[in-house]
């Protein structure tokens, strides 16, 4: 056994205690001492030799090797084992190519140590792979083998805090680094040309600096109410019923007659009605089983004529419309009704003929001059129907006993109470001369839209 000293050995212990690899430095009948020992592929940190009792040894394998003579210098090149792929399991796990040649090295002892370390590394790696093969006697391997030398050792410190990527990324000024690299790589003549290049702007950016925005672009002669405000913050003051009548009279003089204005109001009412019924999702050929129904309640006045106009335009979109109207002698209403009759839609004059259910109720019964009129039968029908109500040009205090979800008004609003719901303002296309004639300083608040929502202005708003 004394001849074993200096040999590399692989010792398998009983009872699942693992495998020890190392170099034998002493052997007795009861113990074997190893240096540079590895336990299950993990190097032992102790500087003292590892002693293994012969009573716990299950098997022992000696690795024969020939030490180079002291007179001969050598250099050993060893290729590390390459991981096998699933399709190449039958190939060898590693290849070792040792080339030995005479070289003139002044320190022979140093070369001997390097040779010994290289041989140990090669042996231990190949021995680890042999241990894995022993665990799979039938040659059945998993999808990939793990490098125990890299992943086998346990971590000495536990990570208890997550890494803060954002704060560490903020420490790195990428833009400054790119600029520095760009400036260092470009010639001076190119740098001067780029410094004189004008800045490129997008189509939605201001090239010429404008002044501060004025949110009070509309001013009326006598503002007795707090007014409204648009989504963009523009102030829309309220006007009195008499001032609105004068404004419409000026529109008649310049040629913007009632027939033209009612078409614009009817168009805006049609778009709002379609949106309230679900938009384009309800008006598709594939959705014919849910085609909407609209009931229009029209009075003998201008709002009633506007409601009939909206019913005609809704019919042109395929919406099933039913018009309830009060027969009377009114040229505006009769003119719109004569056009509506060509659509073939239903016209009723009694409440009992109205349907039990509908998708939307358009309310066009009363105007500012007859706000005290009551329609108890229609109120009872709408309460039973429970459909949303959309009012067209209602009185400022609301239609009695009706509670619309929203209302549509023209050009400039009156002071409307909360009984009219949300207020939408319609652009009738009145020229600026009409506003100037009645003493209103006007700038359109509509932007790119034909109608806009307006909201009651807060008392502390400017």
Kinemage of the C-alpha trace (Angstrom):
@kinemage 1
@onewidth
@group {chain A} dominant
@subgroup {mainchain}
@vectorlist {calphas} color= white
{ca unk a 1} P 0.000 0.000 0.000
{ca unk a 2} L 2.958 2.289 0.352
{ca unk a 3} L 3.190 2.253 -3.420
{ca unk a 4} L -0.191 4.023 -3.576
{ca unk a 5} L 1.266 7.329 -2.356
{ca unk a 6} L 1.121 9.933 -5.118
{ca unk a 7} L -1.717 8.228 -6.972
{ca unk a 8} L -5.056 9.839 -7.690
{ca unk a 9} L -7.889 7.849 -6.190
{ca unk a 10} L -11.697 7.698 -6.315
{ca unk a 11} L -13.253 6.326 -3.125
{ca unk a 12} L -16.963 5.481 -2.933
{ca unk a 13} L -18.355 5.433 0.625
{ca unk a 14} L -21.055 3.168 2.007
{ca unk a 15} L -24.533 4.290 3.066
{ca unk a 16} L -24.859 7.003 0.415
{ca unk a 17} L -22.108 9.140 1.964
{ca unk a 18} L -20.891 10.073 -1.498
{ca unk a 19} L -17.567 9.903 -3.278
{ca unk a 20} L -14.166 11.351 -2.388
{ca unk a 21} L -11.529 12.167 -4.995
{ca unk a 22} L -7.966 13.239 -4.256
{ca unk a 23} L -4.288 12.402 -4.115
{ca unk a 24} L -3.023 9.809 -1.620
{ca unk a 25} L -0.306 11.075 0.733
{ca unk a 26} L -0.377 8.304 3.359
{ca unk a 27} L -1.860 4.823 3.720
{ca unk a 28} L -2.300 2.707 6.880
{ca unk a 29} L -4.229 -0.515 7.416
{ca unk a 30} L -7.135 1.514 8.856
{ca unk a 31} L -7.040 4.919 7.123
{ca unk a 32} L -6.240 6.641 3.843
{ca unk a 33} L -5.212 10.333 3.821
{ca unk a 34} L -5.978 12.536 0.826
{ca unk a 35} L -4.873 16.016 -0.162
{ca unk a 36} L -6.650 18.327 -2.613
{ca unk a 37} L -9.768 16.306 -1.848
{ca unk a 38} L -13.167 16.712 -3.539
{ca unk a 39} L -16.380 15.438 -1.938
{ca unk a 40} L -19.092 14.813 -4.538
{ca unk a 41} L -17.297 17.207 -6.876
{ca unk a 42} L -17.054 20.020 -4.287
{ca unk a 43} L -13.523 21.008 -3.270
{ca unk a 44} L -12.764 20.820 0.436
{ca unk a 45} L -11.669 24.152 1.906
{ca unk a 46} L -9.656 22.679 4.772
{ca unk a 47} L -5.891 22.834 4.416
{ca unk a 48} L -5.399 19.607 6.360
{ca unk a 49} L -5.478 16.188 4.758
{ca unk a 50} L -8.765 14.288 4.698
{ca unk a 51} L -8.590 10.960 6.502
{ca unk a 52} L -11.015 8.232 5.433
{ca unk a 53} L -11.536 5.142 7.556
{ca unk a 54} L -11.354 1.811 5.739
{ca unk a 55} L -14.573 0.705 7.446
{ca unk a 56} L -16.701 3.175 5.412
{ca unk a 57} L -15.065 2.475 2.032
{ca unk a 58} L -17.290 0.583 -0.368
{ca unk a 59} L -15.042 0.707 -3.419
{ca unk a 60} L -11.692 2.266 -4.342
{ca unk a 61} L -10.314 3.048 -7.798
{ca unk a 62} L -6.693 3.990 -8.409
{ca unk a 63} L -5.787 6.114 -11.424
{ca unk a 64} L -2.444 5.093 -12.822
{ca unk a 65} L -0.273 7.805 -14.241
{ca unk a 66} L 3.368 8.037 -15.134
{ca unk a 67} L 5.178 10.994 -13.699
{ca unk a 68} L 7.652 12.659 -16.102
{ca unk a 69} L 11.288 12.204 -15.254
{ca unk a 70} L 13.007 15.108 -13.521
{ca unk a 71} L 15.344 15.519 -16.486
{ca unk a 72} L 12.487 15.950 -18.965
{ca unk a 73} L 10.467 19.110 -19.238
{ca unk a 74} L 6.925 18.800 -20.603
{ca unk a 75} L 3.911 20.848 -21.484
{ca unk a 76} L 0.472 19.265 -21.297
{ca unk a 77} L -2.540 20.667 -23.225
{ca unk a 78} L -5.881 19.213 -22.112
{ca unk a 79} L -9.231 19.859 -23.840
{ca unk a 80} L -12.107 20.304 -21.421
{ca unk a 81} L -15.135 17.995 -21.732
{ca unk a 82} L -17.912 19.302 -23.987
{ca unk a 83} L -21.569 18.909 -22.990
{ca unk a 84} L -23.416 16.332 -25.058
{ca unk a 85} L -26.576 17.133 -26.950
{ca unk a 86} L -29.655 14.902 -26.959
{ca unk a 87} L -28.885 13.547 -30.419
{ca unk a 88} L -25.221 12.799 -29.747
{ca unk a 89} L -25.465 10.755 -26.551
{ca unk a 90} L -23.592 7.879 -28.154
{ca unk a 91} L -20.491 9.988 -28.714
{ca unk a 92} L -17.692 10.354 -26.229
{ca unk a 93} L -18.299 12.894 -23.482
{ca unk a 94} L -14.877 14.498 -23.770
{ca unk a 95} L -11.700 14.327 -25.722
{ca unk a 96} L -8.228 14.786 -24.303
{ca unk a 97} L -5.372 15.624 -26.543
{ca unk a 98} L -2.048 15.576 -24.769
{ca unk a 99} L 0.952 16.872 -26.565
{ca unk a 100} L 4.338 16.486 -24.870
{ca unk a 101} L 7.390 18.207 -26.204
{ca unk a 102} L 10.790 19.241 -25.015
{ca unk a 103} L 11.003 22.869 -24.016
{ca unk a 104} L 13.615 24.810 -22.124
{ca unk a 105} L 12.028 26.154 -18.950
{ca unk a 106} L 14.263 27.405 -16.182
{ca unk a 107} L 11.986 26.385 -13.291
{ca unk a 108} L 11.277 22.643 -13.487
{ca unk a 109} L 9.458 22.497 -10.168
{ca unk a 110} L 6.878 25.043 -11.364
{ca unk a 111} L 6.112 22.936 -14.452
{ca unk a 112} L 5.660 19.856 -12.353
{ca unk a 113} L 3.054 21.623 -10.211
{ca unk a 114} L 1.210 22.922 -13.272
{ca unk a 115} L 1.167 19.430 -14.741
{ca unk a 116} L -0.187 17.980 -11.509
{ca unk a 117} L -2.999 20.559 -11.245
{ca unk a 118} L -4.029 20.055 -14.886
{ca unk a 119} L -4.153 16.299 -14.424
{ca unk a 120} L -6.243 16.691 -11.251
{ca unk a 121} L -8.779 18.976 -12.967
{ca unk a 122} L -9.143 16.591 -15.889
{ca unk a 123} L -9.568 13.596 -13.631
{ca unk a 124} L -12.142 15.149 -11.332
{ca unk a 125} L -14.310 16.379 -14.218
{ca unk a 126} L -14.296 12.994 -15.891
{ca unk a 127} L -14.954 11.273 -12.582
{ca unk a 128} L -18.034 13.462 -12.000
{ca unk a 129} L -19.393 12.376 -15.354
{ca unk a 130} L -18.729 8.738 -14.485
{ca unk a 131} L -20.699 9.177 -11.257
{ca unk a 132} L -23.648 10.478 -13.261
{ca unk a 133} L -23.461 7.489 -15.558
{ca unk a 134} L -23.485 5.186 -12.537
{ca unk a 135} L -26.818 6.729 -11.497
{ca unk a 136} L -28.237 5.888 -14.932
{ca unk a 137} L -27.206 2.261 -15.524
{ca unk a 138} L -29.509 1.855 -18.525
{ca unk a 139} L -28.116 4.899 -20.313
{ca unk a 140} L -31.264 7.016 -19.782
{ca unk a 141} L -30.227 10.595 -19.304
{ca unk a 142} L -32.229 13.729 -18.665
{ca unk a 143} L -32.559 16.494 -21.278
{ca unk a 144} L -29.218 18.017 -20.278
{ca unk a 145} L -26.544 17.412 -17.713
{ca unk a 146} L -25.592 20.064 -15.181
{ca unk a 147} L -22.041 21.200 -14.549
{ca unk a 148} L -21.661 20.366 -10.864
{ca unk a 149} L -18.423 22.336 -10.670
{ca unk a 150} L -20.354 25.487 -11.577
{ca unk a 151} L -23.777 24.895 -10.005
{ca unk a 152} L -23.119 22.281 -7.339
{ca unk a 153} L -21.652 24.509 -4.650
{ca unk a 154} L -24.235 26.141 -2.362
{ca unk a 155} L -24.356 29.932 -2.064
{ca unk a 156} L -22.649 31.310 1.005
{ca unk a 157} L -24.962 34.329 1.308
{ca unk a 158} L -28.718 34.532 0.945
{ca unk a 159} L -30.160 37.308 -1.216
{ca unk a 160} L -32.866 39.002 0.844
{ca unk a 161} L -33.431 42.185 -1.173
{ca unk a 162} L -34.568 42.543 -4.787
{ca unk a 163} L -32.271 44.288 -7.186
{ca unk a 164} L -33.501 47.793 -8.015
{ca unk a 165} L -33.105 47.986 -11.785
{ca unk a 166} L -34.651 51.455 -12.191
{ca unk a 167} L -32.406 53.247 -9.706
{ca unk a 168} L -29.286 51.603 -11.108
{ca unk a 169} L -30.341 52.350 -14.677
{ca unk a 170} L -30.837 56.001 -13.731
{ca unk a 171} L -27.164 56.188 -12.788
{ca unk a 172} L -26.231 55.477 -16.390
{ca unk a 173} L -26.693 58.496 -18.657
{ca unk a 174} L -27.066 56.748 -22.003
{ca unk a 175} L -27.797 59.909 -23.979
{ca unk a 176} L -24.624 61.624 -22.788
{ca unk a 177} L -22.583 58.538 -23.604
{ca unk a 178} L -24.000 58.302 -27.140
{ca unk a 179} L -23.323 61.985 -27.719
{ca unk a 180} L -19.766 61.580 -26.492
{ca unk a 181} L -19.174 58.599 -28.745
{ca unk a 182} L -20.765 60.369 -31.689
{ca unk a 183} L -18.695 63.521 -31.207
{ca unk a 184} L -15.471 61.579 -30.839
{ca unk a 185} L -16.032 59.604 -34.024
{ca unk a 186} L -17.108 62.445 -36.328
{ca unk a 187} L -14.687 64.873 -38.007
{ca unk a 188} L -14.831 68.535 -37.041
{ca unk a 189} L -16.255 69.588 -40.403
{ca unk a 190} L -19.262 67.263 -39.942
{ca unk a 191} L -19.829 68.517 -36.384
{ca unk a 192} L -19.959 72.119 -37.624
{ca unk a 193} L -22.449 71.218 -40.372
{ca unk a 194} L -24.759 69.430 -37.929
{ca unk a 195} L -24.691 72.347 -35.495
{ca unk a 196} L -26.052 74.648 -38.237
{ca unk a 197} L -28.801 72.233 -39.313
{ca unk a 198} L -32.331 73.530 -38.466
{ca unk a 199} L -34.479 71.598 -36.010
{ca unk a 200} L -37.147 69.372 -37.551
{ca unk a 201} L -40.637 69.726 -36.081
{ca unk a 202} L -43.583 67.384 -36.240
{ca unk a 203} L -46.810 68.441 -37.932
{ca unk a 204} L -48.502 68.969 -34.530
{ca unk a 205} L -45.733 71.126 -33.005
{ca unk a 206} L -45.701 74.919 -32.903
{ca unk a 207} L -42.912 76.426 -34.989
{ca unk a 208} L -43.822 80.032 -34.265
{ca unk a 209} L -44.322 80.839 -30.617
{ca unk a 210} L -47.849 82.065 -29.928
{ca unk a 211} L -49.104 84.226 -27.122
{ca unk a 212} L -51.086 83.092 -24.097
{ca unk a 213} L -54.423 81.423 -24.801
{ca unk a 214} L -57.557 83.468 -24.016
{ca unk a 215} L -60.271 81.234 -22.606
{ca unk a 216} L -62.893 83.995 -22.616
{ca unk a 217} L -63.219 84.288 -26.392
{ca unk a 218} L -66.973 84.910 -26.352
{ca unk a 219} L -68.354 88.029 -24.680
{ca unk a 220} L -72.032 88.975 -24.499
{ca unk a 221} L -73.526 92.399 -23.730
{ca unk a 222} L -75.065 91.374 -20.425
{ca unk a 223} L -73.929 88.193 -18.730
{ca unk a 224} L -76.265 87.500 -15.828
{ca unk a 225} L -75.347 83.837 -15.402
{ca unk a 226} L -72.199 81.876 -14.667
{ca unk a 227} L -72.238 80.166 -18.074
{ca unk a 228} L -70.599 76.975 -19.302
{ca unk a 229} L -67.165 75.680 -20.217
{ca unk a 230} L -65.997 73.255 -22.933
{ca unk a 231} L -63.769 70.212 -22.474
{ca unk a 232} L -60.835 72.353 -23.610
{ca unk a 233} L -61.505 75.031 -20.979
{ca unk a 234} L -63.089 77.676 -23.263
{ca unk a 235} L -65.809 79.729 -21.599
{ca unk a 236} L -69.269 79.738 -23.240
{ca unk a 237} L -71.487 82.415 -21.678
{ca unk a 238} L -75.259 82.144 -21.440
{ca unk a 239} L -77.630 84.493 -23.288
{ca unk a 240} L -81.228 85.469 -22.638
{ca unk a 241} L -84.158 84.145 -24.725
{ca unk a 242} L -84.723 87.622 -26.185
{ca unk a 243} L -81.083 87.946 -27.297
{ca unk a 244} L -81.243 84.532 -28.936
{ca unk a 245} L -84.410 85.547 -30.823
{ca unk a 246} L -82.601 88.644 -32.139
{ca unk a 247} L -79.661 86.474 -33.213
{ca unk a 248} L -81.928 84.160 -35.207
{ca unk a 249} L -83.680 87.154 -36.810
{ca unk a 250} L -80.326 88.419 -38.051
{ca unk a 251} L -79.626 84.925 -39.437
{ca unk a 252} L -82.915 85.074 -41.384
{ca unk a 253} L -81.919 88.424 -42.858
{ca unk a 254} L -78.579 87.173 -44.203
{ca unk a 255} L -80.215 84.081 -45.764
{ca unk a 256} L -79.626 81.440 -43.077
{ca unk a 257} L -83.318 80.496 -42.971
{ca unk a 258} L -85.069 78.108 -40.650
{ca unk a 259} L -84.984 75.326 -43.239
{ca unk a 260} L -81.180 75.404 -43.225
{ca unk a 261} L -80.884 75.653 -39.469
{ca unk a 262} L -83.287 72.781 -38.824
{ca unk a 263} L -81.255 70.500 -41.097
{ca unk a 264} L -78.114 71.221 -39.053
{ca unk a 265} L -79.940 70.645 -35.774
{ca unk a 266} L -81.497 67.448 -37.121
{ca unk a 267} L -78.105 66.182 -38.270
{ca unk a 268} L -76.524 66.773 -34.833
{ca unk a 269} L -79.543 65.162 -33.110
{ca unk a 270} L -79.184 62.112 -35.392
{ca unk a 271} L -75.512 61.645 -34.519
{ca unk a 272} L -76.159 61.947 -30.777
{ca unk a 273} L -79.109 59.525 -31.004
{ca unk a 274} L -77.015 56.892 -32.784
{ca unk a 275} L -74.309 57.242 -30.140
{ca unk a 276} L -76.867 56.829 -27.337
{ca unk a 277} L -78.187 53.624 -28.948
{ca unk a 278} L -74.772 51.981 -29.183
{ca unk a 279} L -73.207 53.522 -32.277
{ca unk a 280} L -72.159 51.419 -35.239
{ca unk a 281} L -72.486 48.158 -33.271
{ca unk a 282} L -76.275 48.378 -33.488
{ca unk a 283} L -76.443 49.419 -37.147
{ca unk a 284} L -74.749 46.433 -38.804
{ca unk a 285} L -76.369 43.926 -41.184
{ca unk a 286} L -74.984 41.083 -39.035
{ca unk a 287} L -76.832 42.511 -36.003
{ca unk a 288} L -80.332 42.727 -37.498
{ca unk a 289} L -81.955 40.945 -34.545
{ca unk a 290} L -81.079 43.974 -32.335
{ca unk a 291} L -82.058 46.738 -34.756
{ca unk a 292} L -82.942 49.852 -32.690
{ca unk a 293} L -86.328 51.539 -32.364
{ca unk a 294} L -86.738 55.262 -31.651
{ca unk a 295} L -89.891 57.104 -30.570
{ca unk a 296} L -89.999 60.857 -31.291
{ca unk a 297} L -92.455 62.955 -29.258
{ca unk a 298} L -93.125 66.147 -31.243
{ca unk a 299} L -95.068 69.241 -30.258
{ca unk a 300} L -96.645 71.934 -32.483
{ca unk a 301} L -93.551 74.194 -32.423
{ca unk a 302} L -89.966 74.598 -33.669
{ca unk a 303} L -88.514 71.839 -31.430
{ca unk a 304} L -91.262 69.523 -32.764
{ca unk a 305} L -90.277 70.289 -36.367
{ca unk a 306} L -86.605 69.599 -35.460
{ca unk a 307} L -87.617 66.262 -33.900
{ca unk a 308} L -89.433 65.207 -37.075
{ca unk a 309} L -86.385 66.172 -39.139
{ca unk a 310} L -84.169 64.026 -36.879
{ca unk a 311} L -86.658 61.134 -37.246
{ca unk a 312} L -86.400 61.374 -41.047
{ca unk a 313} L -82.597 61.331 -40.937
{ca unk a 314} L -82.620 58.376 -38.525
{ca unk a 315} L -84.877 56.508 -40.947
{ca unk a 316} L -82.311 57.065 -43.689
{ca unk a 317} L -79.872 55.058 -41.509
{ca unk a 318} L -82.336 52.178 -41.263
{ca unk a 319} L -83.511 52.937 -37.730
{ca unk a 320} L -87.145 52.054 -37.018
{ca unk a 321} L -88.752 55.401 -36.074
{ca unk a 322} L -92.190 56.168 -34.670
{ca unk a 323} L -93.359 59.800 -34.531
{ca unk a 324} L -95.992 60.967 -32.070
{ca unk a 325} L -97.269 64.433 -32.898
{ca unk a 326} L -100.113 66.744 -31.978
{ca unk a 327} L -102.088 67.657 -35.118
{ca unk a 328} L -102.103 71.446 -35.466
{ca unk a 329} L -101.776 74.203 -38.022
{ca unk a 330} L -98.051 74.982 -38.044
{ca unk a 331} L -96.292 75.495 -41.352
{ca unk a 332} L -92.882 74.407 -40.009
{ca unk a 333} L -94.195 71.170 -38.524
{ca unk a 334} L -96.397 70.379 -41.535
{ca unk a 335} L -93.492 70.883 -43.930
{ca unk a 336} L -91.248 68.480 -42.036
{ca unk a 337} L -94.095 66.007 -41.608
{ca unk a 338} L -94.767 65.925 -45.349
{ca unk a 339} L -91.147 64.924 -45.920
{ca unk a 340} L -91.229 62.318 -43.147
{ca unk a 341} L -94.304 60.584 -44.603
{ca unk a 342} L -92.223 59.539 -47.627
{ca unk a 343} L -90.053 57.348 -45.380
{ca unk a 344} L -92.975 54.986 -44.708
{ca unk a 345} L -92.363 55.090 -40.951
{ca unk a 346} L -95.142 55.058 -38.363
{ca unk a 347} L -97.005 58.225 -37.323
{ca unk a 348} L -99.314 58.102 -34.289
{ca unk a 349} L -101.459 60.682 -32.548
{ca unk a 350} L -102.590 58.634 -29.522
{ca unk a 351} L -100.515 57.416 -26.615
{ca unk a 352} L -102.062 53.949 -26.667
{ca unk a 353} L -100.585 53.390 -30.141
{ca unk a 354} L -97.022 53.831 -28.919
{ca unk a 355} L -94.918 50.659 -28.469
{ca unk a 356} L -94.356 49.199 -25.027
{ca unk a 357} L -90.588 49.210 -25.453
{ca unk a 358} L -88.057 51.208 -27.468
{ca unk a 359} L -84.343 52.010 -27.376
{ca unk a 360} L -84.553 55.822 -27.221
{ca unk a 361} L -87.131 58.567 -26.706
{ca unk a 362} L -86.495 61.894 -28.452
{ca unk a 363} L -88.309 64.663 -26.568
{ca unk a 364} L -89.349 67.660 -28.701
{ca unk a 365} L -92.617 68.754 -27.091
{ca unk a 366} L -92.084 72.206 -25.560
{ca unk a 367} L -90.129 75.358 -26.304
{ca unk a 368} L -89.267 78.345 -24.101
{ca unk a 369} L -92.594 80.128 -24.656
{ca unk a 370} L -94.796 77.162 -23.639
{ca unk a 371} L -92.748 75.596 -20.842
{ca unk a 372} L -95.854 75.237 -18.632
{ca unk a 373} L -97.622 72.773 -20.918
{ca unk a 374} L -98.045 69.307 -19.425
{ca unk a 375} L -98.494 65.924 -21.109
{ca unk a 376} L -99.476 63.511 -18.290
{ca unk a 377} L -100.273 60.595 -20.619
{ca unk a 378} L -96.855 60.811 -22.285
{ca unk a 379} L -95.160 61.122 -18.895
{ca unk a 380} L -96.822 57.903 -17.726
{ca unk a 381} L -95.789 56.130 -20.926
{ca unk a 382} L -92.133 57.197 -20.659
{ca unk a 383} L -92.012 56.133 -17.004
{ca unk a 384} L -93.256 52.670 -17.963
{ca unk a 385} L -90.893 52.469 -20.918
{ca unk a 386} L -87.752 53.361 -18.913
{ca unk a 387} L -85.786 54.208 -22.062
{ca unk a 388} L -83.219 57.038 -22.088
{ca unk a 389} L -84.659 60.432 -23.066
{ca unk a 390} L -82.881 62.856 -25.391
{ca unk a 391} L -84.332 66.410 -25.539
{ca unk a 392} L -84.061 68.787 -28.519
{ca unk a 393} L -84.005 72.532 -27.770
{ca unk a 394} L -85.936 72.196 -24.466
{ca unk a 395} L -87.090 75.082 -22.226
{ca unk a 396} L -84.420 76.433 -19.885
{ca unk a 397} L -86.227 74.981 -16.851
{ca unk a 398} L -86.884 71.646 -18.550
{ca unk a 399} L -89.961 69.923 -19.923
{ca unk a 400} L -92.444 69.376 -17.041
{ca unk a 401} L -92.134 65.925 -15.394
{ca unk a 402} L -89.625 64.659 -17.969
{ca unk a 403} L -86.019 63.900 -17.001
{ca unk a 404} L -83.853 63.665 -20.105
{ca unk a 405} L -80.368 62.217 -20.063
{ca unk a 406} L -79.016 64.953 -22.324
{ca unk a 407} L -80.223 67.910 -24.401
{ca unk a 408} L -79.174 69.574 -27.648
{ca unk a 409} L -79.213 73.387 -27.954
{ca unk a 410} L -78.154 75.769 -30.728
{ca unk a 411} L -75.264 78.276 -31.086
{ca unk a 412} L -75.238 79.768 -27.566
{ca unk a 413} L -76.975 78.258 -24.528
{ca unk a 414} L -79.600 79.673 -22.224
{ca unk a 415} L -79.196 79.106 -18.505
{ca unk a 416} L -80.428 75.518 -18.257
{ca unk a 417} L -81.305 73.746 -15.034
{ca unk a 418} L -80.189 70.247 -14.147
{ca unk a 419} L -83.607 68.902 -15.276
{ca unk a 420} L -82.263 68.999 -18.844
{ca unk a 421} L -79.378 66.615 -18.192
{ca unk a 422} L -76.062 67.045 -20.000
{ca unk a 423} L -75.977 69.899 -22.509
{ca unk a 424} L -74.654 69.613 -26.075
{ca unk a 425} L -74.067 72.746 -28.151
{ca unk a 426} L -74.742 72.620 -31.914
{ca unk a 427} L -72.974 74.778 -34.502
{ca unk a 428} L -75.545 76.300 -36.888
{ca unk a 429} L -72.916 78.053 -39.004
{ca unk a 430} L -74.059 81.624 -38.254
{ca unk a 431} L -71.734 84.234 -39.811
{ca unk a 432} L -69.787 86.595 -37.564
{ca unk a 433} L -71.816 89.595 -38.757
{ca unk a 434} L -74.928 88.212 -37.031
{ca unk a 435} L -73.146 88.169 -33.672
{ca unk a 436} L -71.647 91.601 -34.213
{ca unk a 437} L -75.047 93.093 -35.033
{ca unk a 438} L -76.533 91.986 -31.692
{ca unk a 439} L -73.409 93.063 -29.727
{ca unk a 440} L -71.743 89.675 -29.160
{ca unk a 441} L -67.988 89.246 -29.514
{ca unk a 442} L -67.795 85.714 -30.862
{ca unk a 443} L -65.125 83.182 -31.706
{ca unk a 444} L -66.291 79.607 -32.478
{ca unk a 445} L -65.573 77.148 -29.638
{ca unk a 446} L -66.355 74.036 -31.729
{ca unk a 447} L -62.932 73.326 -33.195
{ca unk a 448} L -63.197 70.370 -35.597
{ca unk a 449} L -66.634 69.172 -34.398
{ca unk a 450} L -70.207 70.090 -35.293
{ca unk a 451} L -71.443 69.710 -31.724
{ca unk a 452} L -69.599 69.713 -28.401
{ca unk a 453} L -70.505 68.973 -24.779
{ca unk a 454} L -70.524 71.918 -22.391
{ca unk a 455} L -70.453 71.792 -18.611
{ca unk a 456} L -71.710 74.216 -15.957
{ca unk a 457} L -68.980 76.633 -14.999
{ca unk a 458} L -67.728 76.554 -11.434
{ca unk a 459} L -68.267 79.674 -9.363
{ca unk a 460} L -64.539 80.082 -8.676
{ca unk a 461} L -63.535 79.533 -12.334
{ca unk a 462} L -62.061 82.532 -14.197
